[in-house]
Amino acid sequence: MLVPTPALSELLILAGAAGPELLGQITGSHRFESAAFDIKASIELAAMTREAMDSDGQRGGVEAPWAKIKFDRQIIAIGDL
């Protein structure tokens, strides 16, 4: 299972003191693979945002804070690779 690193950080925040143990389980398992926000994901994010800007504005019709939209798009961009 692919785990985007931005989503992993959110999981670790929620895990609190159990975070180090949880991280050890995730990184020690062959079932999970962490995926970073890299150049390919940056290109994918730029394409998604440009497409939204060209149609409905940069938010793409989503009623949410801009920071949340960008964060969610980062996760999607990583997963699309």
mmCIF file of the N, C-alpha and C atoms, coordinates in Angstrom:
data_MODEL
# 
_entry.id   MODEL 
# 
loop_
_atom_site.group_PDB 
_atom_site.id 
_atom_site.type_symbol 
_atom_site.label_atom_id 
_atom_site.label_alt_id 
_atom_site.label_comp_id 
_atom_site.label_asym_id 
_atom_site.label_entity_id 
_atom_site.label_seq_id 
_atom_site.pdbx_PDB_ins_code 
_atom_site.Cartn_x 
_atom_site.Cartn_y 
_atom_site.Cartn_z 
_atom_site.occupancy 
_atom_site.B_iso_or_equiv 
_atom_site.pdbx_formal_charge 
_atom_site.auth_seq_id 
_atom_site.auth_comp_id 
_atom_site.auth_asym_id 
_atom_site.auth_atom_id 
_atom_site.pdbx_PDB_model_num 
ATOM 1   N N  . MET A 1 1  ? 0.841   -1.164 0.000   1.00 0.00 ? 1  MET A N  1 
ATOM 2   C CA . MET A 1 1  ? 0.000   0.000  0.000   1.00 0.00 ? 1  MET A CA 1 
ATOM 3   C C  . MET A 1 1  ? 0.890   1.233  0.000   1.00 0.00 ? 1  MET A C  1 
ATOM 4   N N  . LEU A 1 2  ? 0.594   2.144  -0.878  1.00 0.00 ? 2  LEU A N  1 
ATOM 5   C CA . LEU A 1 2  ? 1.345   3.390  -0.994  1.00 0.00 ? 2  LEU A CA 1 
ATOM 6   C C  . LEU A 1 2  ? 0.851   4.387  0.049   1.00 0.00 ? 2  LEU A C  1 
ATOM 7   N N  . VAL A 1 3  ? 1.763   4.950  0.834   1.00 0.00 ? 3  VAL A N  1 
ATOM 8   C CA . VAL A 1 3  ? 1.420   5.920  1.865   1.00 0.00 ? 3  VAL A CA 1 
ATOM 9   C C  . VAL A 1 3  ? 2.113   7.236  1.523   1.00 0.00 ? 3  VAL A C  1 
ATOM 10  N N  . PRO A 1 4  ? 1.362   8.231  1.032   1.00 0.00 ? 4  PRO A N  1 
ATOM 11  C CA . PRO A 1 4  ? 1.975   9.531  0.746   1.00 0.00 ? 4  PRO A CA 1 
ATOM 12  C C  . PRO A 1 4  ? 2.504   10.154 2.040   1.00 0.00 ? 4  PRO A C  1 
ATOM 13  N N  . THR A 1 5  ? 3.716   10.701 2.015   1.00 0.00 ? 5  THR A N  1 
ATOM 14  C CA . THR A 1 5  ? 4.313   11.242 3.230   1.00 0.00 ? 5  THR A CA 1 
ATOM 15  C C  . THR A 1 5  ? 3.493   12.363 3.860   1.00 0.00 ? 5  THR A C  1 
ATOM 16  N N  . PRO A 1 6  ? 2.786   13.221 3.103   1.00 0.00 ? 6  PRO A N  1 
ATOM 17  C CA . PRO A 1 6  ? 1.940   14.202 3.790   1.00 0.00 ? 6  PRO A CA 1 
ATOM 18  C C  . PRO A 1 6  ? 0.830   13.532 4.614   1.00 0.00 ? 6  PRO A C  1 
ATOM 19  N N  . ALA A 1 7  ? 0.279   12.441 4.108   1.00 0.00 ? 7  ALA A N  1 
ATOM 20  C CA . ALA A 1 7  ? -0.751  11.718 4.854   1.00 0.00 ? 7  ALA A CA 1 
ATOM 21  C C  . ALA A 1 7  ? -0.127  11.013 6.060   1.00 0.00 ? 7  ALA A C  1 
ATOM 22  N N  . LEU A 1 8  ? 1.089   10.513 5.913   1.00 0.00 ? 8  LEU A N  1 
ATOM 23  C CA . LEU A 1 8  ? 1.783   9.880  7.026   1.00 0.00 ? 8  LEU A CA 1 
ATOM 24  C C  . LEU A 1 8  ? 1.995   10.877 8.157   1.00 0.00 ? 8  LEU A C  1 
ATOM 25  N N  . SER A 1 9  ? 2.349   12.100 7.821   1.00 0.00 ? 9  SER A N  1 
ATOM 26  C CA . SER A 1 9  ? 2.544   13.111 8.866   1.00 0.00 ? 9  SER A CA 1 
ATOM 27  C C  . SER A 1 9  ? 1.245   13.369 9.622   1.00 0.00 ? 9  SER A C  1 
ATOM 28  N N  . GLU A 1 10 ? 0.130   13.408 8.927   1.00 0.00 ? 10 GLU A N  1 
ATOM 29  C CA . GLU A 1 10 ? -1.164  13.602 9.590   1.00 0.00 ? 10 GLU A CA 1 
ATOM 30  C C  . GLU A 1 10 ? -1.477  12.425 10.512  1.00 0.00 ? 10 GLU A C  1 
ATOM 31  N N  . LEU A 1 11 ? -1.169  11.215 10.080  1.00 0.00 ? 11 LEU A N  1 
ATOM 32  C CA . LEU A 1 11 ? -1.384  10.030 10.901  1.00 0.00 ? 11 LEU A CA 1 
ATOM 33  C C  . LEU A 1 11 ? -0.544  10.098 12.171  1.00 0.00 ? 11 LEU A C  1 
ATOM 34  N N  . LEU A 1 12 ? 0.706   10.513 12.031  1.00 0.00 ? 12 LEU A N  1 
ATOM 35  C CA . LEU A 1 12 ? 1.588   10.599 13.186  1.00 0.00 ? 12 LEU A CA 1 
ATOM 36  C C  . LEU A 1 12 ? 1.127   11.678 14.171  1.00 0.00 ? 12 LEU A C  1 
ATOM 37  N N  . ILE A 1 13 ? 0.567   12.748 13.667  1.00 0.00 ? 13 ILE A N  1 
ATOM 38  C CA . ILE A 1 13 ? 0.010   13.782 14.553  1.00 0.00 ? 13 ILE A CA 1 
ATOM 39  C C  . ILE A 1 13 ? -1.110  13.188 15.391  1.00 0.00 ? 13 ILE A C  1 
ATOM 40  N N  . LEU A 1 14 ? -2.003  12.463 14.739  1.00 0.00 ? 14 LEU A N  1 
ATOM 41  C CA . LEU A 1 14 ? -3.130  11.854 15.443  1.00 0.00 ? 14 LEU A CA 1 
ATOM 42  C C  . LEU A 1 14 ? -2.675  10.757 16.403  1.00 0.00 ? 14 LEU A C  1 
ATOM 43  N N  . ALA A 1 15 ? -1.583  10.075 16.092  1.00 0.00 ? 15 ALA A N  1 
ATOM 44  C CA . ALA A 1 15 ? -1.103  8.973  16.918  1.00 0.00 ? 15 ALA A CA 1 
ATOM 45  C C  . ALA A 1 15 ? -0.507  9.449  18.235  1.00 0.00 ? 15 ALA A C  1 
ATOM 46  N N  . GLY A 1 16 ? -0.057  10.698 18.274  1.00 0.00 ? 16 GLY A N  1 
ATOM 47  C CA . GLY A 1 16 ? 0.511   11.235 19.509  1.00 0.00 ? 16 GLY A CA 1 
ATOM 48  C C  . GLY A 1 16 ? 1.722   10.446 19.969  1.00 0.00 ? 16 GLY A C  1 
ATOM 49  N N  . ALA A 1 17 ? 1.701   10.043 21.250  1.00 0.00 ? 17 ALA A N  1 
ATOM 50  C CA . ALA A 1 17 ? 2.841   9.334  21.840  1.00 0.00 ? 17 ALA A CA 1 
ATOM 51  C C  . ALA A 1 17 ? 3.070   7.966  21.198  1.00 0.00 ? 17 ALA A C  1 
ATOM 52  N N  . ALA A 1 18 ? 2.049   7.406  20.574  1.00 0.00 ? 18 ALA A N  1 
ATOM 53  C CA . ALA A 1 18 ? 2.191   6.109  19.905  1.00 0.00 ? 18 ALA A CA 1 
ATOM 54  C C  . ALA A 1 18 ? 2.827   6.249  18.528  1.00 0.00 ? 18 ALA A C  1 
ATOM 55  N N  . GLY A 1 19 ? 3.109   7.480  18.099  1.00 0.00 ? 19 GLY A N  1 
ATOM 56  C CA . GLY A 1 19 ? 3.658   7.736  16.773  1.00 0.00 ? 19 GLY A CA 1 
ATOM 57  C C  . GLY A 1 19 ? 4.919   6.961  16.440  1.00 0.00 ? 19 GLY A C  1 
ATOM 58  N N  . PRO A 1 20 ? 5.943   6.983  17.316  1.00 0.00 ? 20 PRO A N  1 
ATOM 59  C CA . PRO A 1 20 ? 7.172   6.243  16.983  1.00 0.00 ? 20 PRO A CA 1 
ATOM 60  C C  . PRO A 1 20 ? 6.939   4.747  16.772  1.00 0.00 ? 20 PRO A C  1 
ATOM 61  N N  . GLU A 1 21 ? 6.103   4.145  17.617  1.00 0.00 ? 21 GLU A N  1 
ATOM 62  C CA . GLU A 1 21 ? 5.819   2.720  17.448  1.00 0.00 ? 21 GLU A CA 1 
ATOM 63  C C  . GLU A 1 21 ? 5.067   2.466  16.144  1.00 0.00 ? 21 GLU A C  1 
ATOM 64  N N  . LEU A 1 22 ? 4.087   3.305  15.855  1.00 0.00 ? 22 LEU A N  1 
ATOM 65  C CA . LEU A 1 22 ? 3.317   3.172  14.622  1.00 0.00 ? 22 LEU A CA 1 
ATOM 66  C C  . LEU A 1 22 ? 4.221   3.336  13.404  1.00 0.00 ? 22 LEU A C  1 
ATOM 67  N N  . LEU A 1 23 ? 5.096   4.335  13.452  1.00 0.00 ? 23 LEU A N  1 
ATOM 68  C CA . LEU A 1 23 ? 6.019   4.554  12.340  1.00 0.00 ? 23 LEU A CA 1 
ATOM 69  C C  . LEU A 1 23 ? 6.926   3.341  12.142  1.00 0.00 ? 23 LEU A C  1 
ATOM 70  N N  . GLY A 1 24 ? 7.389   2.758  13.233  1.00 0.00 ? 24 GLY A N  1 
ATOM 71  C CA . GLY A 1 24 ? 8.214   1.554  13.140  1.00 0.00 ? 24 GLY A CA 1 
ATOM 72  C C  . GLY A 1 24 ? 7.476   0.402  12.484  1.00 0.00 ? 24 GLY A C  1 
ATOM 73  N N  . GLN A 1 25 ? 6.199   0.262  12.824  1.00 0.00 ? 25 GLN A N  1 
ATOM 74  C CA . GLN A 1 25 ? 5.395   -0.806 12.221  1.00 0.00 ? 25 GLN A CA 1 
ATOM 75  C C  . GLN A 1 25 ? 5.210   -0.570 10.725  1.00 0.00 ? 25 GLN A C  1 
ATOM 76  N N  . ILE A 1 26 ? 4.964   0.671  10.360  1.00 0.00 ? 26 ILE A N  1 
ATOM 77  C CA . ILE A 1 26 ? 4.734   0.998  8.946   1.00 0.00 ? 26 ILE A CA 1 
ATOM 78  C C  . ILE A 1 26 ? 6.014   0.820  8.135   1.00 0.00 ? 26 ILE A C  1 
ATOM 79  N N  . THR A 1 27 ? 7.123   1.379  8.625   1.00 0.00 ? 27 THR A N  1 
ATOM 80  C CA . THR A 1 27 ? 8.374   1.298  7.865   1.00 0.00 ? 27 THR A CA 1 
ATOM 81  C C  . THR A 1 27 ? 8.971   -0.105 7.885   1.00 0.00 ? 27 THR A C  1 
ATOM 82  N N  . GLY A 1 28 ? 8.615   -0.911 8.892   1.00 0.00 ? 28 GLY A N  1 
ATOM 83  C CA . GLY A 1 28 ? 9.133   -2.264 8.976   1.00 0.00 ? 28 GLY A CA 1 
ATOM 84  C C  . GLY A 1 28 ? 8.305   -3.293 8.227   1.00 0.00 ? 28 GLY A C  1 
ATOM 85  N N  . SER A 1 29 ? 7.186   -2.873 7.676   1.00 0.00 ? 29 SER A N  1 
ATOM 86  C CA . SER A 1 29 ? 6.301   -3.791 6.977   1.00 0.00 ? 29 SER A CA 1 
ATOM 87  C C  . SER A 1 29 ? 6.540   -3.744 5.468   1.00 0.00 ? 29 SER A C  1 
ATOM 88  N N  . HIS A 1 30 ? 6.512   -4.902 4.851   1.00 0.00 ? 30 HIS A N  1 
ATOM 89  C CA . HIS A 1 30 ? 6.648   -4.953 3.388   1.00 0.00 ? 30 HIS A CA 1 
ATOM 90  C C  . HIS A 1 30 ? 5.338   -4.548 2.703   1.00 0.00 ? 30 HIS A C  1 
ATOM 91  N N  . ARG A 1 31 ? 4.268   -4.389 3.469   1.00 0.00 ? 31 ARG A N  1 
ATOM 92  C CA . ARG A 1 31 ? 2.963   -4.044 2.894   1.00 0.00 ? 31 ARG A CA 1 
ATOM 93  C C  . ARG A 1 31 ? 2.795   -2.548 2.646   1.00 0.00 ? 31 ARG A C  1 
ATOM 94  N N  . PHE A 1 32 ? 3.656   -1.753 3.260   1.00 0.00 ? 32 PHE A N  1 
ATOM 95  C CA . PHE A 1 32 ? 3.552   -0.300 3.122   1.00 0.00 ? 32 PHE A CA 1 
ATOM 96  C C  . PHE A 1 32 ? 4.792   0.253  2.447   1.00 0.00 ? 32 PHE A C  1 
ATOM 97  N N  . GLU A 1 33 ? 4.570   1.220  1.577   1.00 0.00 ? 33 GLU A N  1 
ATOM 98  C CA . GLU A 1 33 ? 5.670   1.913  0.921   1.00 0.00 ? 33 GLU A CA 1 
ATOM 99  C C  . GLU A 1 33 ? 5.395   3.403  1.016   1.00 0.00 ? 33 GLU A C  1 
ATOM 100 N N  . SER A 1 34 ? 6.336   4.150  1.616   1.00 0.00 ? 34 SER A N  1 
ATOM 101 C CA . SER A 1 34 ? 6.136   5.587  1.703   1.00 0.00 ? 34 SER A CA 1 
ATOM 102 C C  . SER A 1 34 ? 6.501   6.228  0.372   1.00 0.00 ? 34 SER A C  1 
ATOM 103 N N  . ALA A 1 35 ? 5.740   7.226  0.022   1.00 0.00 ? 35 ALA A N  1 
ATOM 104 C CA . ALA A 1 35 ? 5.960   7.927  -1.247  1.00 0.00 ? 35 ALA A CA 1 
ATOM 105 C C  . ALA A 1 35 ? 6.066   9.419  -0.964  1.00 0.00 ? 35 ALA A C  1 
ATOM 106 N N  . ALA A 1 36 ? 7.180   9.995  -1.329  1.00 0.00 ? 36 ALA A N  1 
ATOM 107 C CA . ALA A 1 36 ? 7.443   11.403 -1.047  1.00 0.00 ? 36 ALA A CA 1 
ATOM 108 C C  . ALA A 1 36 ? 6.868   12.313 -2.124  1.00 0.00 ? 36 ALA A C  1 
ATOM 109 N N  . PHE A 1 37 ? 6.717   13.567 -1.754  1.00 0.00 ? 37 PHE A N  1 
ATOM 110 C CA . PHE A 1 37 ? 6.319   14.588 -2.708  1.00 0.00 ? 37 PHE A CA 1 
ATOM 111 C C  . PHE A 1 37 ? 7.593   15.002 -3.440  1.00 0.00 ? 37 PHE A C  1 
ATOM 112 N N  . ASP A 1 38 ? 7.735   14.526 -4.677  1.00 0.00 ? 38 ASP A N  1 
ATOM 113 C CA . ASP A 1 38 ? 8.962   14.763 -5.428  1.00 0.00 ? 38 ASP A CA 1 
ATOM 114 C C  . ASP A 1 38 ? 8.681   15.582 -6.686  1.00 0.00 ? 38 ASP A C  1 
ATOM 115 N N  . ILE A 1 39 ? 9.617   15.579 -7.603  1.00 0.00 ? 39 ILE A N  1 
ATOM 116 C CA . ILE A 1 39 ? 9.477   16.383 -8.825  1.00 0.00 ? 39 ILE A CA 1 
ATOM 117 C C  . ILE A 1 39 ? 8.274   15.932 -9.650  1.00 0.00 ? 39 ILE A C  1 
ATOM 118 N N  . LYS A 1 40 ? 8.099   14.617 -9.806  1.00 0.00 ? 40 LYS A N  1 
ATOM 119 C CA . LYS A 1 40 ? 6.961   14.124 -10.589 1.00 0.00 ? 40 LYS A CA 1 
ATOM 120 C C  . LYS A 1 40 ? 5.638   14.544 -9.945  1.00 0.00 ? 40 LYS A C  1 
ATOM 121 N N  . ALA A 1 41 ? 5.575   14.450 -8.623  1.00 0.00 ? 41 ALA A N  1 
ATOM 122 C CA . ALA A 1 41 ? 4.356   14.857 -7.928  1.00 0.00 ? 41 ALA A CA 1 
ATOM 123 C C  . ALA A 1 41 ? 4.149   16.366 -8.067  1.00 0.00 ? 41 ALA A C  1 
ATOM 124 N N  . SER A 1 42 ? 5.233   17.135 -8.059  1.00 0.00 ? 42 SER A N  1 
ATOM 125 C CA . SER A 1 42 ? 5.131   18.587 -8.249  1.00 0.00 ? 42 SER A CA 1 
ATOM 126 C C  . SER A 1 42 ? 4.538   18.921 -9.609  1.00 0.00 ? 42 SER A C  1 
ATOM 127 N N  . ILE A 1 43 ? 4.979   18.204 -10.620 1.00 0.00 ? 43 ILE A N  1 
ATOM 128 C CA . ILE A 1 43 ? 4.444   18.420 -11.971 1.00 0.00 ? 43 ILE A CA 1 
ATOM 129 C C  . ILE A 1 43 ? 2.970   18.054 -12.022 1.00 0.00 ? 43 ILE A C  1 
ATOM 130 N N  . GLU A 1 44 ? 2.612   16.939 -11.400 1.00 0.00 ? 44 GLU A N  1 
ATOM 131 C CA . GLU A 1 44 ? 1.208   16.511 -11.361 1.00 0.00 ? 44 GLU A CA 1 
ATOM 132 C C  . GLU A 1 44 ? 0.346   17.534 -10.624 1.00 0.00 ? 44 GLU A C  1 
ATOM 133 N N  . LEU A 1 45 ? 0.846   18.044 -9.494  1.00 0.00 ? 45 LEU A N  1 
ATOM 134 C CA . LEU A 1 45 ? 0.106   19.056 -8.735  1.00 0.00 ? 45 LEU A CA 1 
ATOM 135 C C  . LEU A 1 45 ? -0.070  20.329 -9.555  1.00 0.00 ? 45 LEU A C  1 
ATOM 136 N N  . ALA A 1 46 ? 0.975   20.747 -10.224 1.00 0.00 ? 46 ALA A N  1 
ATOM 137 C CA . ALA A 1 46 ? 0.885   21.946 -11.056 1.00 0.00 ? 46 ALA A CA 1 
ATOM 138 C C  . ALA A 1 46 ? -0.154  21.762 -12.158 1.00 0.00 ? 46 ALA A C  1 
ATOM 139 N N  . ALA A 1 47 ? -0.183  20.577 -12.760 1.00 0.00 ? 47 ALA A N  1 
ATOM 140 C CA . ALA A 1 47 ? -1.155  20.305 -13.825 1.00 0.00 ? 47 ALA A CA 1 
ATOM 141 C C  . ALA A 1 47 ? -2.583  20.332 -13.276 1.00 0.00 ? 47 ALA A C  1 
ATOM 142 N N  . MET A 1 48 ? -2.791  19.726 -12.099 1.00 0.00 ? 48 MET A N  1 
ATOM 143 C CA . MET A 1 48 ? -4.135  19.733 -11.496 1.00 0.00 ? 48 MET A CA 1 
ATOM 144 C C  . MET A 1 48 ? -4.588  21.154 -11.172 1.00 0.00 ? 48 MET A C  1 
ATOM 145 N N  . THR A 1 49 ? -3.682  21.936 -10.604 1.00 0.00 ? 49 THR A N  1 
ATOM 146 C CA . THR A 1 49 ? -4.032  23.306 -10.225 1.00 0.00 ? 49 THR A CA 1 
ATOM 147 C C  . THR A 1 49 ? -4.261  24.164 -11.462 1.00 0.00 ? 49 THR A C  1 
ATOM 148 N N  . ARG A 1 50 ? -3.433  24.010 -12.473 1.00 0.00 ? 50 ARG A N  1 
ATOM 149 C CA . ARG A 1 50 ? -3.606  24.770 -13.719 1.00 0.00 ? 50 ARG A CA 1 
ATOM 150 C C  . ARG A 1 50 ? -4.936  24.414 -14.362 1.00 0.00 ? 50 ARG A C  1 
ATOM 151 N N  . GLU A 1 51 ? -5.296  23.137 -14.381 1.00 0.00 ? 51 GLU A N  1 
ATOM 152 C CA . GLU A 1 51 ? -6.572  22.711 -14.947 1.00 0.00 ? 51 GLU A CA 1 
ATOM 153 C C  . GLU A 1 51 ? -7.738  23.345 -14.195 1.00 0.00 ? 51 GLU A C  1 
ATOM 154 N N  . ALA A 1 52 ? -7.638  23.373 -12.877 1.00 0.00 ? 52 ALA A N  1 
ATOM 155 C CA . ALA A 1 52 ? -8.693  23.994 -12.069 1.00 0.00 ? 52 ALA A CA 1 
ATOM 156 C C  . ALA A 1 52 ? -8.767  25.490 -12.351 1.00 0.00 ? 52 ALA A C  1 
ATOM 157 N N  . MET A 1 53 ? -7.618  26.141 -12.449 1.00 0.00 ? 53 MET A N  1 
ATOM 158 C CA . MET A 1 53 ? -7.586  27.585 -12.713 1.00 0.00 ? 53 MET A CA 1 
ATOM 159 C C  . MET A 1 53 ? -8.203  27.913 -14.070 1.00 0.00 ? 53 MET A C  1 
ATOM 160 N N  . ASP A 1 54 ? -7.984  27.040 -15.039 1.00 0.00 ? 54 ASP A N  1 
ATOM 161 C CA . ASP A 1 54 ? -8.509  27.275 -16.380 1.00 0.00 ? 54 ASP A CA 1 
ATOM 162 C C  . ASP A 1 54 ? -10.009 27.023 -16.483 1.00 0.00 ? 54 ASP A C  1 
ATOM 163 N N  . SER A 1 55 ? -10.565 26.299 -15.505 1.00 0.00 ? 55 SER A N  1 
ATOM 164 C CA . SER A 1 55 ? -11.997 25.996 -15.572 1.00 0.00 ? 55 SER A CA 1 
ATOM 165 C C  . SER A 1 55 ? -12.793 26.740 -14.501 1.00 0.00 ? 55 SER A C  1 
ATOM 166 N N  . ASP A 1 56 ? -12.597 26.382 -13.237 1.00 0.00 ? 56 ASP A N  1 
ATOM 167 C CA . ASP A 1 56 ? -13.417 26.938 -12.161 1.00 0.00 ? 56 ASP A CA 1 
ATOM 168 C C  . ASP A 1 56 ? -12.654 27.841 -11.199 1.00 0.00 ? 56 ASP A C  1 
ATOM 169 N N  . GLY A 1 57 ? -11.446 28.196 -11.492 1.00 0.00 ? 57 GLY A N  1 
ATOM 170 C CA . GLY A 1 57 ? -10.618 28.920 -10.541 1.00 0.00 ? 57 GLY A CA 1 
ATOM 171 C C  . GLY A 1 57 ? -9.735  27.936 -9.800  1.00 0.00 ? 57 GLY A C  1 
ATOM 172 N N  . GLN A 1 58 ? -8.714  28.421 -9.124  1.00 0.00 ? 58 GLN A N  1 
ATOM 173 C CA . GLN A 1 58 ? -7.718  27.524 -8.542  1.00 0.00 ? 58 GLN A CA 1 
ATOM 174 C C  . GLN A 1 58 ? -8.291  26.556 -7.527  1.00 0.00 ? 58 GLN A C  1 
ATOM 175 N N  . ARG A 1 59 ? -9.419  26.886 -6.923  1.00 0.00 ? 59 ARG A N  1 
ATOM 176 C CA . ARG A 1 59 ? -10.045 25.975 -5.964  1.00 0.00 ? 59 ARG A CA 1 
ATOM 177 C C  . ARG A 1 59 ? -10.817 24.857 -6.656  1.00 0.00 ? 59 ARG A C  1 
ATOM 178 N N  . GLY A 1 60 ? -11.059 24.981 -7.932  1.00 0.00 ? 60 GLY A N  1 
ATOM 179 C CA . GLY A 1 60 ? -11.763 23.939 -8.668  1.00 0.00 ? 60 GLY A CA 1 
ATOM 180 C C  . GLY A 1 60 ? -13.178 23.705 -8.185  1.00 0.00 ? 60 GLY A C  1 
ATOM 181 N N  . GLY A 1 61 ? -13.803 24.746 -7.672  1.00 0.00 ? 61 GLY A N  1 
ATOM 182 C CA . GLY A 1 61 ? -15.170 24.629 -7.193  1.00 0.00 ? 61 GLY A CA 1 
ATOM 183 C C  . GLY A 1 61 ? -15.289 24.063 -5.790  1.00 0.00 ? 61 GLY A C  1 
ATOM 184 N N  . VAL A 1 62 ? -14.161 23.803 -5.135  1.00 0.00 ? 62 VAL A N  1 
ATOM 185 C CA . VAL A 1 62 ? -14.172 23.238 -3.780  1.00 0.00 ? 62 VAL A CA 1 
ATOM 186 C C  . VAL A 1 62 ? -14.296 24.364 -2.763  1.00 0.00 ? 62 VAL A C  1 
ATOM 187 N N  . GLU A 1 63 ? -15.218 24.195 -1.820  1.00 0.00 ? 63 GLU A N  1 
ATOM 188 C CA . GLU A 1 63 ? -15.396 25.175 -0.757  1.00 0.00 ? 63 GLU A CA 1 
ATOM 189 C C  . GLU A 1 63 ? -14.622 24.711 0.472   1.00 0.00 ? 63 GLU A C  1 
ATOM 190 N N  . ALA A 1 64 ? -13.344 24.995 0.501   1.00 0.00 ? 64 ALA A N  1 
ATOM 191 C CA . ALA A 1 64 ? -12.481 24.632 1.623   1.00 0.00 ? 64 ALA A CA 1 
ATOM 192 C C  . ALA A 1 64 ? -11.345 25.643 1.674   1.00 0.00 ? 64 ALA A C  1 
ATOM 193 N N  . PRO A 1 65 ? -10.668 25.734 2.811   1.00 0.00 ? 65 PRO A N  1 
ATOM 194 C CA . PRO A 1 65 ? -9.506  26.630 2.872   1.00 0.00 ? 65 PRO A CA 1 
ATOM 195 C C  . PRO A 1 65 ? -8.461  26.229 1.822   1.00 0.00 ? 65 PRO A C  1 
ATOM 196 N N  . TRP A 1 66 ? -7.801  27.225 1.267   1.00 0.00 ? 66 TRP A N  1 
ATOM 197 C CA . TRP A 1 66 ? -6.829  26.979 0.206   1.00 0.00 ? 66 TRP A CA 1 
ATOM 198 C C  . TRP A 1 66 ? -5.729  26.026 0.679   1.00 0.00 ? 66 TRP A C  1 
ATOM 199 N N  . ALA A 1 67 ? -5.274  26.148 1.924   1.00 0.00 ? 67 ALA A N  1 
ATOM 200 C CA . ALA A 1 67 ? -4.226  25.261 2.435   1.00 0.00 ? 67 ALA A CA 1 
ATOM 201 C C  . ALA A 1 67 ? -4.675  23.796 2.404   1.00 0.00 ? 67 ALA A C  1 
ATOM 202 N N  . LYS A 1 68 ? -5.923  23.540 2.747   1.00 0.00 ? 68 LYS A N  1 
ATOM 203 C CA . LYS A 1 68 ? -6.437  22.163 2.713   1.00 0.00 ? 68 LYS A CA 1 
ATOM 204 C C  . LYS A 1 68 ? -6.501  21.644 1.287   1.00 0.00 ? 68 LYS A C  1 
ATOM 205 N N  . ILE A 1 69 ? -6.939  22.481 0.375   1.00 0.00 ? 69 ILE A N  1 
ATOM 206 C CA . ILE A 1 69 ? -7.026  22.072 -1.028  1.00 0.00 ? 69 ILE A CA 1 
ATOM 207 C C  . ILE A 1 69 ? -5.637  21.709 -1.549  1.00 0.00 ? 69 ILE A C  1 
ATOM 208 N N  . LYS A 1 70 ? -4.638  22.549 -1.266  1.00 0.00 ? 70 LYS A N  1 
ATOM 209 C CA . LYS A 1 70 ? -3.276  22.269 -1.728  1.00 0.00 ? 70 LYS A CA 1 
ATOM 210 C C  . LYS A 1 70 ? -2.741  20.984 -1.105  1.00 0.00 ? 70 LYS A C  1 
ATOM 211 N N  . PHE A 1 71 ? -2.971  20.801 0.181   1.00 0.00 ? 71 PHE A N  1 
ATOM 212 C CA . PHE A 1 71 ? -2.498  19.602 0.871   1.00 0.00 ? 71 PHE A CA 1 
ATOM 213 C C  . PHE A 1 71 ? -3.142  18.351 0.286   1.00 0.00 ? 71 PHE A C  1 
ATOM 214 N N  . ASP A 1 72 ? -4.443  18.389 0.094   1.00 0.00 ? 72 ASP A N  1 
ATOM 215 C CA . ASP A 1 72 ? -5.149  17.241 -0.483  1.00 0.00 ? 72 ASP A CA 1 
ATOM 216 C C  . ASP A 1 72 ? -4.674  16.956 -1.897  1.00 0.00 ? 72 ASP A C  1 
ATOM 217 N N  . ARG A 1 73 ? -4.409  17.981 -2.662  1.00 0.00 ? 73 ARG A N  1 
ATOM 218 C CA . ARG A 1 73 ? -3.910  17.776 -4.024  1.00 0.00 ? 73 ARG A CA 1 
ATOM 219 C C  . ARG A 1 73 ? -2.514  17.171 -4.019  1.00 0.00 ? 73 ARG A C  1 
ATOM 220 N N  . GLN A 1 74 ? -1.700  17.523 -3.021  1.00 0.00 ? 74 GLN A N  1 
ATOM 221 C CA . GLN A 1 74 ? -0.370  16.906 -2.918  1.00 0.00 ? 74 GLN A CA 1 
ATOM 222 C C  . GLN A 1 74 ? -0.507  15.396 -2.732  1.00 0.00 ? 74 GLN A C  1 
ATOM 223 N N  . ILE A 1 75 ? -1.415  14.990 -1.863  1.00 0.00 ? 75 ILE A N  1 
ATOM 224 C CA . ILE A 1 75 ? -1.629  13.563 -1.618  1.00 0.00 ? 75 ILE A CA 1 
ATOM 225 C C  . ILE A 1 75 ? -2.110  12.873 -2.887  1.00 0.00 ? 75 ILE A C  1 
ATOM 226 N N  . ILE A 1 76 ? -3.031  13.499 -3.581  1.00 0.00 ? 76 ILE A N  1 
ATOM 227 C CA . ILE A 1 76 ? -3.537  12.934 -4.824  1.00 0.00 ? 76 ILE A CA 1 
ATOM 228 C C  . ILE A 1 76 ? -2.423  12.839 -5.869  1.00 0.00 ? 76 ILE A C  1 
ATOM 229 N N  . ALA A 1 77 ? -1.607  13.888 -5.971  1.00 0.00 ? 77 ALA A N  1 
ATOM 230 C CA . ALA A 1 77 ? -0.516  13.897 -6.949  1.00 0.00 ? 77 ALA A CA 1 
ATOM 231 C C  . ALA A 1 77 ? 0.475   12.775 -6.685  1.00 0.00 ? 77 ALA A C  1 
ATOM 232 N N  . ILE A 1 78 ? 0.784   12.526 -5.424  1.00 0.00 ? 78 ILE A N  1 
ATOM 233 C CA . ILE A 1 78 ? 1.696   11.437 -5.085  1.00 0.00 ? 78 ILE A CA 1 
ATOM 234 C C  . ILE A 1 78 ? 1.072   10.100 -5.467  1.00 0.00 ? 78 ILE A C  1 
ATOM 235 N N  . GLY A 1 79 ? -0.193  9.926  -5.155  1.00 0.00 ? 79 GLY A N  1 
ATOM 236 C CA . GLY A 1 79 ? -0.885  8.676  -5.449  1.00 0.00 ? 79 GLY A CA 1 
ATOM 237 C C  . GLY A 1 79 ? -1.078  8.409  -6.922  1.00 0.00 ? 79 GLY A C  1 
ATOM 238 N N  . ASP A 1 80 ? -1.075  9.455  -7.732  1.00 0.00 ? 80 ASP A N  1 
ATOM 239 C CA . ASP A 1 80 ? -1.285  9.289  -9.169  1.00 0.00 ? 80 ASP A CA 1 
ATOM 240 C C  . ASP A 1 80 ? -0.041  8.790  -9.907  1.00 0.00 ? 80 ASP A C  1 
ATOM 241 N N  . LEU A 1 81 ? 1.084   8.746  -9.214  1.00 0.00 ? 81 LEU A N  1 
ATOM 242 C CA . LEU A 1 81 ? 2.339   8.394  -9.903  1.00 0.00 ? 81 LEU A CA 1 
ATOM 243 C C  . LEU A 1 81 ? 2.590   6.939  -9.968  1.00 0.00 ? 81 LEU A C  1 
# 
